Structures are given as C-alpha cells and as structure tokens.
Amino acid sequence: MGVSFDKPEANAAFAKKQGFGYPLVSDVTREIAIAYGAAEDASARSAKRVGVVIGPDGRVKQWFEKVDARKFPEQALELV
C-alpha cells in the first residue's frame, strides 16, 4: 500500500495512470505519516520516503528511514 497527502480523487487518477497494483491511501490529515515517522507534524508539506513492513499480526516488523519508492515494494515482498 502507498500513502500520499493528496486527496482521494488525485490518488486514484495517479494510481491508474501509473498502473499501480496496490492501493494508494489518502492521508490528508497526516495522521498515518506522523504515526510511522514520515512526517513531523500535520503542517508537513511532503512526506519522507520511509518504508514500513507490517506483519500479519499488525505489528511493525521493520522500519526503513529512507527508501526508493519505485524499488521498495519488491524489497518489502522479499522480507515477508
């Protein structure tokens, strides 16, 4: 799953254009980004490119301070 600060309509159009095979979640309030260390607070203009691997139990298994957004999905799949 990807997370973006953009509105749902913009995310849907972007995901369709890019052919994403995974959902792109809108985080306009920055709550998800703050919780996972991708933003300091709700005034953040953009998110840091962090990566999080969450296990089937809902717990964070690994957290990466900086990732390449194009490569991380494949890297994350190798970890699970």
Secondary structure, DSSP 8 states (H G I E B T S, - for coil): -EEESS-HHHHHHHHHHHT-SS-EEE-TT-HHHHHTTS-SSTT-SS----EEEE-TTS-EEEEESS--TTTHHHHHHHH-
